[in-house]
Amino acid sequence: KIDVHELQAMYEDLGYKPRKQTEYGVSEVEDVIWEVDEDANGYIDWENFVQLYMRCRKDKSGKEPTRLYNLIEFMVCDKDGGGTMSEDECMEILFHRFGKEQMKEMTDKLFKHNSDEAEKEFSYTEFLQLVDDKNGILGQAAKKGR
């Protein structure tokens, strides 16, 4: 079970500062749980977790809530648990979300650097900017693919 305090701690570990109040009058953490908590018991249990993940993986409309899904994908792909995602780890998300062909296109856009530069690392906040529906490269690509 994941409650408000555990989700808040996960965000803090990643250096993300959720809003203290959303337009609905609750904290962003409470709002994320509300989006997923189908049985309204105040926490995310295994059934809620699996249901959210599968709905978001299959979503072609772009209407499913993705805030927890993005956190899950980031944490799964952050293999070393260091709070950042490497290019290789990011490419894993690209492949799962968009397939091989689109992944190649997006990889060129995201990872433009000289061969002598170090591999880029993404923080969770930078990852959220990438997947943003309005301005992020991955968010825009998802809209095109729907």
Secondary structure, 3 states (H helix, E strand, C coil): CECHHHHHHHHHHCCCCCCCCCCCCCCHHHHHHHHHCCCCCCCECHHHHHHHHHHHHHCCCCCCCCHHHHHHHHHHHCCCCCCEEEHHHHHHHHHHHHHHHHHHHHHHHHCCCCCCCCCCEEEHHHHHHHHCCCCCHHHHHHHHHC
